[in-house]
Amino acid sequence: MFRPKLPTMPQPTGIVTPLAVIEPTTITPGTPTTPTTPAAPAPVPASTRPTIQLTPGTALALVGGGTAVVLVVGAVLVSMLLAVAITGASVAVCAVVLRSLLASGDRRR
């Protein structure tokens, strides 16, 4: 009852690669090893994608677009902050009015 149930490992499906066999080697201390020269790397095939070239006009358009995005996001955030401030002020005014109405009702009795 208090023993956790361990899930069973699911069997692999599809193509399964065999496990790599690791053969141990012996290392004798004091034996100098000859450094092997690395083979030349294979040449990287040229990309078929066109390169992007920024002309002064496109750079100016990117800067203008980024500036417009920053200004729009800033305006939205400021308007949201203003809406929260106005809502808070109106709730405070309502609380003061209710408090004065409740206090004046107690005085009349």
Residue pairs with C-beta under 8 A, 6 or more apart in sequence:
54 62
